[in-house]
Amino acid sequence: MDQRHIRNVAIIAHVDHGKTTLVDQLFRQSGMFRSNQQVVERMMDSMDLERERGITIASKNGSYTYGDYLINIIDTPGHADFGGQVERVLRMADGALLLVDAQEGPMPQTFFVVKKALAARLPLVVVINKVDKPAARCDWAVDQVFDLLVRLNAPDEILDFPVVYASAKDGYALADPDDKASGVNGMALISEMIVRHIPPPSGDISAPLQLQINTIDYSPYLGRLGIGKLINGQISINSNVAVARRDGTISPVRITKIFKFKGESKVETKEAGAGDIVAVAGMEDVTVGVTFCDPEDPRPLPLVEIDPPTIAMNFIPNDSPFAGKEGKFVTSRHLEERLHRETLADVALKVEPLGHGAGYRVSGRGELHLSILIEKMRREGYEFQVTRPQVIMKNDNGQVLEPYEELTVDVDEAYQGVVIEKLGGLRGILKDMKVESGMARLVFRVPTRGLLGFRAEFMTDTRGMGTMNYVFDGWGPYAGGIWNRQNGVLVVKEGCITVAYALFNLQERGKLFLGPGVKVYKGQIIGEHCRSGDLVVNPAKGKKLTNMRAAGSDDAVILTPPRVMSLEDCISYINDDELVEVTPMAIRLRKAKGARVRPS
């Protein structure tokens, strides 16, 4: 295709502002599907975890046609924990669609992704989405986007951005929010804005080959596939190219397959030229950042700079009494191989062996970043243990610095007092507060340590009605001690199967995490003590039998439903002397071997 008729566009937005739904509508309305063809919702979210959580975890590529134009779409994650993905895939784009919720306006993650887009000097088309909401504030949202760009020192040409008003859910886009939506509106206006305001890819098809790999895909037949944009030159099947690796070495490789994107699928092609986004096979150990070059004139592209990790956890082989009973991959060697494989596709992840004992220190961008990795491994059959997340400190001329987050909280006005009090105890500093229509928006600067495990407590304090979002705000001086969990835990005395009668009596001593009929082992944590110290309990203690019967003595016990904890809840709940045991069948809390039970 003529390079002038190609548009490479990244879609960037805060979590849940409608990126993936918008892509669905663009694909549907482009005519690429038959009228009777069944198409899944959020087709670009292909991972099970993405569909379950309703978020984009890994960037995806797709394309559709609009008239004579081929529009390549890059769907990016909206969460800052996956910022490593955003930074890389923006290298493939020549412009960006910025989606903003018409009611919420720009949110913290919007700030994060826009900052990355501006660093890449990408022109923006602003889409005010969800205009069908009763509380939509379209003009206000546009003003907020302009203010955000001014704060980020955007150049004048980007400040003069075009605006489209859309409802991705209902499938229409308007030039004016006061226009009436009708069945003929469709999403064509967005495609028109892309063609008109996003430039075609620059590059010279006759220049030496330059193709940098920005994401990794996997094919069960071809192995690892490298995905990237051809900056210059052209590439064809069975051509011999040079690969400039991340360590600076250059080696020969033969390209065996080339794919372009059609919809969310890959379509095999024989050749591709400058401006095309392609997936190539032929290099078994292809990693993010390598450049395919002309072997006669290799010109590797500079590696993309990735923000450093801020959170670290230890991944260690399982040594509980249930070790090896539920998982398929249980050894330290299995852990090493799987973690190394993850680093090839995720350059924001850092893995290093522990200096003492078996296991690995895994560093990432946040709790969500690491918990998604743990959940993926658990579903693949891995069994292991993880420690409490630790914030990565750094030393600057003898001063200890720690990472800080900018936290934005939206709560009912009635709950702002308790939120401010709690975050004050976590060394948070209130930077801004706005109250409108009974809702308060609070902006804090908080040490990353203070937010570990805070979300569950925040949701309890706000009766589940509050929202919190945060983004990395830089490094600052060490803020001092921050408490994690004040209460102790209920620790199992001996291995057994839990009994309803025993649990009924334990309810007075704290909150339980499991119900009756569950097999447990010595040292496992089955609940939270109502006091500050730990308590050793026997959850299998039955009723003493006598030869006397009293009225009501055999009444059924009534158990309070146990507190069900997600993986993220467990990770943020434990203290330094506790572990989370992760298997394909269960997630358990336990005391680490050698840990002392703290008396009440």
C-alpha positions in Angstrom: 0.0 0.0 0.0 1.1 3.6 -0.7 2.8 4.8 2.4 0.8 8.1 2.3 -2.4 6.1 2.9 -1.2 4.4 6.1 -2.0 5.8 9.6 -0.5 4.3 12.7 -2.5 5.4 15.8 -2.2 4.6 19.5 -5.2 4.8 21.7 -4.4 6.2 25.1 -6.6 6.8 28.1 -7.2 6.3 31.8 -8.4 2.8 32.9 -12.0 2.2 32.0 -12.5 5.2 29.8 -13.5 3.0 26.9 -10.4 2.4 24.7 -11.2 -1.3 23.9 -14.9 -0.7 23.4 -14.1 2.2 20.9 -11.8 -0.2 18.9 -14.6 -2.7 18.8 -16.9 -0.2 17.2 -14.3 1.0 14.7 -13.7 -2.6 13.6 -17.4 -3.4 13.3 -18.4 -0.3 11.4 -15.5 -0.7 8.9 -17.3 -3.6 7.3 -14.7 -6.2 8.0 -17.3 -8.6 9.6 -20.3 -10.3 7.9 -23.7 -9.1 9.1 -24.4 -12.5 10.6 -20.9 -13.0 12.1 -20.7 -13.4 15.8 -18.1 -11.0 17.3 -17.1 -11.1 20.9 -17.2 -8.0 23.1 -13.8 -6.3 23.7 -12.2 -8.4 21.1 -8.7 -6.8 21.6 -8.7 -8.0 25.3 -7.7 -11.5 24.4 -6.3 -12.6 27.8 -8.6 -14.2 30.3 -7.3 -11.9 33.0 -8.2 -8.8 30.9 -11.7 -10.0 30.3 -12.2 -10.8 34.0 -10.8 -7.5 35.3 -12.1 -5.3 32.5 -8.7 -3.7 31.9 -6.0 -3.9 29.2 -2.9 -5.5 30.5 -0.8 -6.0 27.3 -0.8 -3.8 24.3 -2.5 -5.2 21.2 -2.3 -4.4 17.5 -5.1 -4.4 14.9 -6.1 -2.6 11.8 -9.1 -1.6 9.6 -9.7 0.2 6.4 -11.4 3.6 5.9 -11.9 4.3 2.2 -8.5 4.1 0.6 -6.7 4.3 4.0 -5.3 1.6 6.2 -5.5 2.6 9.9 -3.3 0.5 12.2 -4.6 0.7 15.8 -2.4 0.1 18.9 -4.5 -0.5 22.0 -2.4 0.5 25.0 -2.8 -0.3 28.7 -4.3 2.5 30.8 -2.7 1.6 34.1 0.6 3.0 35.1 1.8 -0.4 36.4 2.0 -1.4 32.7 3.7 1.8 31.6 6.6 -0.2 30.2 4.1 -1.3 27.5 3.0 2.2 26.8 6.5 3.6 26.4 7.5 1.0 23.9 4.4 0.8 21.7 4.3 4.6 21.3 7.4 4.1 19.2 5.1 2.4 16.6 2.6 5.3 16.4 2.6 8.5 14.4 -0.3 10.0 16.4 -2.6 9.2 19.2 -6.3 9.2 20.1 -6.7 10.5 23.6 -9.9 9.2 25.2 -11.4 11.1 28.1 -14.5 10.3 30.1 -17.1 13.1 29.6 -18.0 13.0 33.3 -14.7 12.3 35.0 -12.3 14.3 32.8 -8.6 13.6 32.7 -7.5 11.2 35.6 -4.1 10.4 37.0 -3.3 7.7 34.4 -4.4 10.1 31.7 -1.6 12.4 32.9 0.8 9.5 32.7 0.0 8.3 29.2 -0.3 11.9 27.8 3.2 12.7 29.2 4.6 9.7 27.3 2.8 10.7 24.1 4.2 14.3 24.4 7.7 13.0 24.9 7.3 11.1 21.6 6.0 14.4 20.0 2.8 12.6 18.8 -0.1 14.8 17.5 -3.4 14.2 19.4 -7.0 13.8 18.5 -9.1 14.2 21.6 -12.2 12.0 21.9 -14.6 12.9 24.7 -16.2 9.5 25.3 -19.3 8.4 27.2 -21.3 11.6 26.3 -24.4 9.5 26.8 -23.9 9.7 30.6 -26.5 11.7 32.4 -23.8 13.6 34.3 -21.6 14.2 31.2 -19.7 17.5 31.2 -18.3 17.8 27.7 -17.1 21.4 27.7 -15.6 21.0 31.1 -13.7 17.8 30.0 -12.3 19.6 27.0 -11.1 22.5 29.3 -9.5 20.0 31.6 -7.6 18.4 28.7 -6.3 21.8 27.6 -5.2 22.6 31.2 -3.5 19.2 31.4 -1.5 19.8 28.2 -0.5 23.3 29.4 0.8 21.8 32.6 2.8 19.4 30.6 4.3 22.2 28.4 2.8 20.8 25.2 3.8 22.7 22.1 1.3 25.1 20.4 0.5 22.8 17.5 -0.6 20.0 20.0 -2.6 22.5 22.1 -4.7 23.2 19.0 -6.2 19.7 19.1 -9.3 18.6 17.2 -12.2 17.2 19.4 -14.7 14.5 18.7 -17.7 13.7 21.0 -18.5 10.0 21.1 -20.4 7.2 22.8 -18.3 4.0 22.1 -21.0 1.9 23.8 -23.8 3.2 21.5 -21.5 3.5 18.5 -21.7 7.1 17.4 -19.4 10.1 17.2 -20.4 13.8 16.8 -18.6 17.0 16.0 -20.8 18.9 18.6 -22.1 17.4 21.8 -25.4 19.2 21.2 -26.0 17.4 17.9 -28.6 14.6 17.9 -27.3 11.1 17.6 -28.9 9.0 14.9 -28.4 5.7 13.3 -26.4 7.2 10.4 -23.9 9.0 12.6 -21.7 6.0 13.3 -18.0 6.3 14.1 -16.9 7.6 10.7 -16.0 11.1 12.1 -13.3 9.5 14.3 -11.7 7.8 11.2 -12.0 11.1 9.3 -10.2 13.0 12.0 -7.4 10.3 12.1 -6.9 10.6 8.3 -7.0 14.4 8.4 -4.9 15.2 11.5 -2.5 12.2 12.0 0.4 12.3 9.6 1.4 9.3 7.5 4.5 7.4 8.7 7.8 9.0 7.8 10.5 6.8 6.4 12.2 5.9 3.2 11.5 2.5 1.6 14.8 2.7 -0.3 16.9 3.3 2.8 18.7 0.5 4.8 16.3 -1.7 6.8 15.4 -0.5 10.3 12.7 -2.5 12.2 12.7 -2.3 16.0 10.8 -4.8 18.1 8.4 -3.2 20.5 6.2 -6.1 21.7 6.4 -9.9 21.7 3.7 -12.4 20.7 3.8 -16.2 20.7 2.6 -18.7 18.1 2.4 -22.4 19.0 3.7 -23.2 15.5 6.3 -20.5 14.9 7.4 -19.7 18.5 8.2 -16.1 19.4 7.1 -13.3 17.1 8.5 -9.8 17.2 6.1 -6.9 16.5 7.3 -3.5 15.4 7.0 -0.7 12.8 9.3 -0.6 9.8 11.0 2.8 10.2 13.0 2.5 7.0 13.6 0.0 4.2 11.6 -3.1 3.3 11.6 -6.7 4.4 10.6 -10.0 2.7 10.2 -13.7 3.5 13.5 -15.6 3.5 15.6 -12.4 3.5 18.8 -12.4 5.5 19.0 -9.6 8.0 21.2 -8.5 10.8 19.9 -8.3 14.4 21.3 -5.7 16.7 20.8 -7.1 20.2 20.3 -5.2 23.5 23.9 -5.9 24.5 25.2 -4.2 21.3 26.2 -7.4 19.4 25.0 -8.0 15.9 24.2 -11.4 14.4 22.6 -12.8 11.2 19.0 -14.0 11.1 16.7 -15.3 8.3 13.1 -14.1 8.3 10.8 -17.1 7.9 7.3 -15.5 8.2 5.9 -11.9 8.0 2.4 -11.0 9.2 0.4 -7.8 8.9 -2.7 -7.1 11.0 -6.3 -7.2 9.8 -8.9 -6.6 12.5 -7.5 -8.3 15.6 -6.0 -11.1 13.5 -2.7 -11.6 11.8 -2.6 -12.1 8.0 0.5 -13.6 6.3 2.2 -11.5 3.7 5.4 -11.9 1.6 6.8 -8.4 2.1 6.4 -5.1 3.9 7.8 -1.6 3.6 8.4 1.5 5.6 5.5 2.6 7.7 4.0 -1.0 8.0 3.4 -2.5 11.4 4.4 -6.2 11.2 5.0 -9.4 13.2 8.1 -11.4 12.1 9.3 -14.9 12.8 12.7 -16.3 12.5 14.6 -15.3 15.7 13.9 -17.8 18.5 15.1 -15.6 21.3 13.7 -12.3 19.9 13.4 -9.7 22.7 11.9 -6.2 23.1 14.3 -3.5 21.8 16.3 -5.5 19.2 16.6 -3.9 15.8 16.5 -5.8 12.5 18.9 -4.1 10.2 20.4 -4.3 6.7 23.4 -6.7 7.0 25.4 -4.6 4.6 24.7 -1.3 6.5 23.4 -2.0 10.0 21.9 1.0 11.7 20.5 0.0 15.1 17.9 2.2 16.7 18.4 3.5 20.2 16.8 1.5 23.0 13.7 3.0 24.6 14.2 4.3 28.2 12.0 2.6 30.7 11.0 4.1 34.1 12.8 2.1 36.9 10.8 -0.4 39.0 9.5 0.8 42.4 8.3 -2.4 44.1 10.1 -5.7 44.7 9.0 -9.1 46.0 10.8 -12.4 46.6 9.5 -15.5 44.6 10.7 -18.6 46.5 9.9 -22.3 46.1 7.0 -23.6 48.2 8.2 -25.3 51.5 4.8 -25.6 53.2 3.5 -29.0 54.4 1.3 -29.0 51.2 4.3 -28.4 48.9 4.2 -30.3 45.6 0.7 -31.5 46.0 -1.2 -29.0 43.8 1.2 -27.6 41.3 2.9 -28.9 38.1 6.0 -26.7 38.2 7.4 -26.5 41.8 11.2 -26.3 41.7 13.5 -23.3 41.8 14.7 -24.2 38.2 11.1 -24.0 37.0 10.7 -20.5 38.7 14.0 -19.3 37.1 13.0 -20.4 33.6 9.5 -18.9 33.8 10.7 -15.5 35.2 13.4 -15.3 32.6 10.9 -15.9 29.9 8.7 -13.1 31.3 11.6 -10.6 31.2 12.1 -11.2 27.5 8.6 -9.7 26.8 8.4 -7.3 29.8 11.4 -5.0 29.9 9.9 -3.2 33.0 10.4 -6.4 35.0 13.7 -7.1 36.7 14.7 -10.5 38.1 17.8 -11.3 40.1 18.7 -14.4 42.3 18.5 -14.0 46.0 21.9 -13.9 47.7 20.7 -16.4 50.4 18.8 -19.6 49.7 16.7 -20.5 46.7 14.5 -17.9 45.1 14.5 -14.7 43.1 13.9 -11.0 43.8 11.4 -9.7 41.2 11.1 -5.9 40.8 8.2 -4.2 38.9 6.2 -1.0 38.5 3.6 -1.7 41.2 1.5 -4.2 43.1 -0.8 -4.8 40.1 2.1 -5.4 37.8 3.5 -8.1 40.0 0.2 -9.6 41.0 -0.8 -10.1 37.3 2.4 -12.0 36.8 1.7 -14.2 39.9 -1.8 -14.9 38.7 -0.6 -15.8 35.2 2.0 -18.2 36.7 -0.6 -19.8 39.0 -2.9 -20.5 36.1 -0.1 -22.0 34.2 0.5 -24.6 36.9 3.3 -23.0 39.0 3.4 -23.4 42.7 5.6 -21.0 44.8 5.5 -18.5 47.7 5.9 -14.7 47.7 6.9 -12.3 50.4 5.4 -8.9 51.2 6.2 -6.2 48.6 9.0 -3.9 49.5 9.6 -0.4 48.1 12.9 0.0 46.3 14.9 2.8 47.9 17.8 4.6 46.3 20.8 6.5 47.8 21.6 10.0 46.5 24.8 11.5 48.0 24.2 9.8 51.3 20.5 10.6 51.5 17.9 7.8 51.3 15.2 8.5 48.8 12.0 6.6 48.3 9.3 6.7 45.5 6.2 8.9 45.9 2.9 8.6 44.2 0.4 11.3 43.2 -2.9 9.9 44.5 -6.3 11.2 43.3 -9.3 10.2 45.4 -13.0 10.8 44.5 -15.3 10.3 47.5 -18.6 11.4 48.8 -18.2 14.6 50.8 -19.3 12.7 54.0 -16.2 10.4 53.9 -13.5 13.0 53.1 -12.6 13.5 56.7 -11.8 9.8 57.4 -9.8 9.6 54.1 -7.7 12.6 54.9 -7.1 11.3 58.5 -6.0 7.9 57.2 -3.7 9.2 54.5 -2.2 11.7 57.0 -1.1 8.6 59.0 0.4 7.2 55.9 2.6 10.3 55.5 0.4 11.7 52.7 0.4 15.4 52.0 -2.9 17.0 50.7 -2.0 19.0 47.6 -5.5 19.9 46.3 -9.1 19.6 47.2 -12.3 20.4 45.2 -15.8 19.8 46.3 -18.6 19.8 43.7 -22.2 18.4 43.8 -21.5 16.6 47.1 -18.4 14.8 45.7 -14.9 15.7 46.8 -11.7 15.2 44.7 -8.6 15.0 46.9 -5.1 15.0 45.5 -2.3 13.7 47.8 1.5 13.1 47.5 2.0 9.8 49.3 5.1 7.5 49.7 4.5 4.3 47.7 5.0 2.4 50.9 1.9 4.0 52.4 -0.4 2.8 49.5 0.6 -0.9 49.9 -2.6 -2.5 51.1 -4.5 0.8 51.4 -7.1 0.1 48.7 -9.1 -2.5 50.7 -9.2 -0.2 53.8 -10.2 2.7 51.6 -13.1 0.8 50.1 -14.3 -0.1 53.6 -14.0 3.5 54.8 -16.0 4.8 51.9 -18.6 2.0 51.9 -17.4 0.9 48.5 -18.3 4.2 46.8 -14.9 5.8 46.5 -12.4 5.6 43.7 -8.6 6.0 44.0 -6.0 6.3 41.3 -2.3 7.0 41.6 0.7 7.6 39.3 4.4 7.7 40.0 5.3 11.3 41.1 9.1 11.0 41.5 11.6 10.4 44.3 11.7 12.1 47.7 13.3 11.9 51.1 12.5 8.9 53.3 9.3 9.7 55.1 9.9 7.7 58.3 8.1 4.6 59.7 4.6 3.7 58.4 2.4 1.1 60.1 1.1 -1.7 58.0 -1.3 -3.9 59.9 -2.0 -3.3 63.6 -3.9 -6.6 64.3 -2.4 -10.0 64.8 -3.5 -13.2 63.1 -5.0 -16.5 64.0 -2.4 -19.2 63.4 -3.2 -23.0 63.2 -1.7 -25.1 66.0 -1.6 -28.5 64.1 -2.6 -29.8 60.7 -6.3 -30.7 60.6 -9.6 -30.2 58.8 -11.6 -27.2 60.1 -14.8 -27.9 62.0 -17.8 -25.6 62.1 -18.2 -25.8 65.9 -14.5 -24.7 66.4 -14.9 -21.8 63.9 -18.1 -20.7 65.6 -16.1 -20.3 68.9 -13.2 -18.5 67.1 -15.5 -15.9 65.6 -15.4 -14.0 68.9 -11.6 -13.8 68.6 -11.4 -12.2 65.2 -12.4 -12.4 61.5 -12.1 -15.7 59.7 -10.7 -16.2 56.2 -12.1 -19.7 55.5 -15.1 -21.9 56.4 -15.6 -25.5 57.7 -14.3 -28.6 55.9 -11.0 -27.0 54.7 -7.7 -28.9 55.1 -5.1 -26.7 56.9 -1.6 -27.1 58.2 0.5 -26.0 61.2 1.5 -22.3 60.8 -1.3 -21.4 58.3 -3.1 -18.2 58.9 -6.9 -18.7 59.0 -8.1 -15.3 60.3 -7.3 -11.9 61.8 -7.1 -11.6 65.6 -9.1 -8.8 67.2 -6.0 -7.7 69.1 -2.5 -6.7 68.2 -0.8 -10.0 68.9 -1.0 -13.4 67.2 -3.1 -16.2 68.6 -2.5 -20.0 68.1 -5.8 -21.7 67.6 -7.2 -25.2 67.0 -9.9 -25.0 64.3 -10.7 -28.7 64.6 -11.8 -28.7 68.2 -15.2 -30.4 68.5 -17.9 -30.3 71.1 -17.3 -32.4 74.2 -19.7 -35.2 74.5 -21.6 -35.9 77.8 -24.4 -38.2 78.8 -26.6 -35.2 79.7 -28.7 -33.4 77.2 -30.1 -29.9 77.6 -32.7 -28.1 75.6 -31.0 -26.3 72.7 -27.6 -27.9 73.2 -27.7 -29.5 69.7 -28.8 -26.3 67.8 -26.9 -25.8 64.6 -24.0 -23.3 64.9 -24.4 -20.1 62.9 -21.2 -19.0 61.1 -20.5 -15.5 59.9 -19.4 -15.7 56.2 -15.6 -15.7 56.0 -13.7 -12.8 54.5 -12.8 -13.8 51.0 -9.4 -12.3 50.0 -8.2 -11.9 46.5 -4.5 -12.3 45.5 -3.9 -8.6 45.8 -5.6 -8.5 49.2 -3.3 -11.3 50.4 -0.1 -9.7 49.1 -0.9 -6.4 50.7 -2.1 -8.0 54.0 0.9 -9.9 55.1 3.7 -8.7 57.3 7.4 -9.2 56.8 7.4 -12.5 58.7 4.5 -14.0 56.6 4.2 -15.5 53.2 1.5 -16.0 50.5 1.5 -19.6 49.2 0.3 -19.6 45.6 -0.8 -22.8 43.8 -3.1 -23.5 40.9 -5.8 -24.7 43.4 -5.5 -22.2 46.3 -4.0 -19.0 47.7 -3.0 -19.4 51.4 -1.5 -17.2 54.0 1.1 -18.6 56.4 3.8 -17.8 58.8 7.3 -18.0 57.3 9.5 -20.9 58.7 11.2 -19.8 61.8 8.9 -16.9 62.3 7.8 -16.4 66.0 4.2 -16.0 66.9 3.8 -12.6 68.5 2.0 -12.9 71.8 -1.1 -10.8 72.5 
